[in-house]
Amino acid sequence: MSLAVQFNQVVKKYGEFQALKGVSFDVEEGAFFGLLGPNGAGKSTLINAMSGLVVPTSGSIHVQGFDVIDGYRDSRKLLGLVPQELIADPFFTIKELLELQSGYFGMKGPEQNRWINELLERLALADKANSNTSQLSGGMKRRVLIAMALVHKPRVLVLDEPTAGVDVDLRRTLWDFTKELHKQGHTIILTTHYLEEAEALCDRVAIMQHGEIKALDDTQKLLSQHPYRYLRVNVANPEIDLPGLLAERLVEKESNGFVFQVDKESSMTETLGLMAQAGLDVTDVSSRDATLEEVFLDLTSEGMA
């Protein structure tokens, strides 16, 4: 399969601080790829380097085969970025902003106007087309950013924390539209702190920390390789003190029971036997595999900031 984006030993230094430490990985064309990590991991620096907003200290990045430095005109045409920062332009309406944005890429005429109108409709902005962005809510401004990123029909779409602080309706609208674009063959790169979204959407993920890649694999494979399963136990006597081995395996205490982390190689019946020995009056038991958030926390040993 051909590659949409290639990162090759990308380094970025700010004085003595090294934000990126030789990052290398590929994103296959047509992938829905998650780029995850705690705050300060280097995700935005890497995305900004790919988008031409930051110049790497060393290394190279290619978008659809074009170097983002030497072939920046070609690579920019193929890339659409939805940044974290909201906009508030005091001079132009939403439709005028989209016309200007598409004009930067040499796109104009009736066909482009139809695409702009379709974007406005699909992102529920049609009734705001002649409004100034300063009159919009934060969620509406986020929709405008998405429309601006898509107005030149890029092959690669980068979503940098697109659902941060938005309501449920916008989140659903965004994901429905994004999944449709993915089915049409677009490559999607997503950064998010909502790891349940990444788990549901991304077929492949990279987890970053301190400017380095900690893990890179297919999402389901990464989940299956996690060494633990999780056992939720409801009990009639949740006030009981847990003995040593059970206390070590406890990850969460609930009002009506406990959640235990169990090594996959150990027998589930062993843990159930320990519960019986401890005097737990068990009323219900269920088990599940690790979530992407639990894999993330295990790899980074940091909470979501």
N, C-alpha and C positions, 0 to 999 in steps of 0.2 A: 504494500500500500504506500502511496506517495505521502510525503510529509507536508503538513501545513506550516509548522513552526519548528525551527531548530535552534536550541540554545547550546552554544559550545564554549565551555570554560569561561563563563561571563563573570567578570570581576568588576565591582564598583567600590571605589574608596572615596571617602570624604575626609581628607587629612589623614589622621591616624586610624580613623574608624573605617572598617571594611564591611559595607552593607551586603555585598554579594561576594562569596568566596569560591569562585570557580564553578558556577552552576551549569550543569549540562543535562539536557534531556530533550526528547522530541515529542511533538504533538502530531499525531497522524491526522491526515485530512478526513473531515467528516466526524471527528471525535467530539464527544461532550466531556471536556477535561476539567477537573477541579484542581485549583491551586490553593492549598490550605496552609494555615500556620497561625501562630499567635501574633499579636501586635508586635511589630518590630522584627518580624522574621525575614523581611526582604521581598515580600510579594509585590507590593506596589512599586518598589524600585525596579524589580524585574519587568513588570508590565510597562512602566514608564520608559525603560530602556528599549523595549520592543516597539513602543509607539513613537519613539523619537523625542520624548520629552526629557530623557536623561541619556547622556553619552557614557557608555561603559568605559571603565579604565582600561580593560583589555578583554579579549574574547570576541565572539561574534554572535549575531542573531540573524536568522534568515526567515522571512515570511514568504511562503510559496516559492522558495528558491532565491528570493531577492534579499541581498544584504541590507539591513535597515539603515546603514550609514552610506555605503557606496551606491546603493540602489533605492534611496529613500523615496523617490517619487513613485516608483512602482510598488514598493512595500506598503506605503501609506494608502494607496488606492485599494489595496486588498484587505485593509484592516479597519475595523470600526471599534472604537473604545467608548464604553460607558463609564466615566470616572465616578469617584466617590463624591466629589465636590459638586454642589448644586450651582445653578447659574441664575442670574437675575439681570438680563440685558434691558437697559432703560430706553433703548432707541427703536427696537424692531419687534413686530408681532411674531408669534410662533411660526406662522407660515412663511414670513419673510426670512426668519432665521434658517428655516429648512431650505429655502430657495438659495440663500447665500451659501450655506454649507455645501449643497450639491454643486453650486457654481464653482467652488474651489476645485472640484474634481472634473470640471468641464462637462457636467451633466445639465442638460436643459431641454426644453421643448415639451410637447404634449405628453409624451410617454413619461417623462420625469415628473410632470405635474400630476399625472394620474397616480404615480407611486407615492408622491407626497400626500395626496388626498387619502390614499389607502392607509398610509402610516397614521395619519391623523384619526382616521376612523377606527383602526384596529387598536390604537392605544387610548381610545376614548378622549381624544383631544379635539374632535371636529368642531364642537361648540365653543372651543377656546381658540380657534385658529387665528382670529383677529385680535386676540388679547395680548397684552404685554406680559412678559414673564414675571415682572415684579408684582403682578396682580394674582399670581398663582400660589397655591399651597405647595408645601414641600413635595407631596406625592405627585402633583401635576408637573412640577419642575423635573422630577425624576423621569416622568414619561417623555418630556421634551428631550432630555439627554439621550434616551433610548432611540427616539426618532432621529435625532441628529447623527447618532452613530450608524444608523441603518440607511440613511438617505442616499448614500452612494452605492448601495447594494454590495457591501464588502463580503469576501469569501470567509474571512475570519472575524468573529465577533468576540470582543473581550468585555466581560461584565465584572467590574470591580466593586464588590459589595453592593449589588444593585437593589437589594431589598432591605438595606439598613434603614430602620425607622419608618418603613412604609406600612400602610394598612393591608388588611387581608385581601381586599378586592384587587388592589394594585399588584400584590404578590401573585395572585391567581392569574390575572391578565398577563403579567410579564412571563410567567412560566408557560402558559398556554401558547403564547406567541413564540417564545424561545424554542419550545419543543417542536413547533411547526417549522421554524427555520432550520432546526437540526435535521428534521426529516427530509427537508429539501436539499440537504447536502452541505449546509454551512457548518464550519468548525466553530465550536463554542468553547471559550475558556472562561471559567467562573472562579472568582474568589469570593468566599463567604465565611461568616462566622456562624451561620446557621447550618450546622453539619448534617442535620436531618435532610436539608435540601440537597446538599452535595451527595449524600448517600442515595437519595431517590433519583437524582438527575444524571449524575456523572458516571460514565462507564470506566473512567480511569482517573486516578488522583495522584498528585504529588504533595507530600507534606514537608513544609520548610520550617527551619528553625535556625536562628542566628546566621542567616545568609547562606545556608547549606540545605541540600535535599536530604531529609531523614528517611523518607520512604517514597517509592514510586512503583505503582502496580495497578492492575485492574481492580476496581473497587471491591468486587465480590471475592477476589483472590486475597486481597488484603484483609478482608473481614474473616475469611475462613482460616487464615494463618494465625489469627490471634489465639494465644494459648488458653484462653479462659472461656467458660460459659457462665451464665448468670442465673441464679436460682432464686425466684421470689417465693417466699414462704409466708402464708398467713397463719397466725396462731391465735388461740383464745387467751394466752397469757403473755402478751408482748412486753410486760414489765420485767420479765425474768432476766437475770444476769447471765450472759453467755460465757461458757468456759473457754479456755485458751484457744484451741484449734478453730472453733466457730467464731470467736472474736477476731481472730486473724483474718478470716475469710469474709468478714462483714464489710460491705461497701455502702450500705444504706439502711437506716432504721426507719421504719414507717409506723404509723399509728396502730396498725393491726398486724405488724409482722416485720420481716427482715428481707434484705436482698444480699445474697452471698455470691462471692466470686469463686468459682470452682475450676480447678485445673482440668483441662479436657482429658488428660491421661489418667486422672483419678476416677474412681467409680462414683456415680451419683448416689448409689446406695450407701456408700461410706459416709457421705455428708448427712444423709437421712438418718443413718444409725447414730451419728453424733448428736443429732437433734433429739432423738429418742432418749439417749443417755442423759442429755441436759434437762430433760423434763419438759420439752416444748410440746404443747398441745396443738398439733398441726391440724388446721382445718382445710388448707388448700395449698397445692404446690404447682408451680409452673416454671419452665426453663426457657431460655432463649440464647442465641448467639450474641456476640459483642456487637454494639453499634459502632458506626464510624467515629462518633464522639469519644467512645471509650478507647478505641484504637488510637485516636489522636492524642488523648490524654496520656496513654501509656507510652507513646513514642516521645512526646515532648515534655512530659512531667510538668505541664503548665496548664492552668485553667484558661478559659476563654476570657480575655480582657474586654 
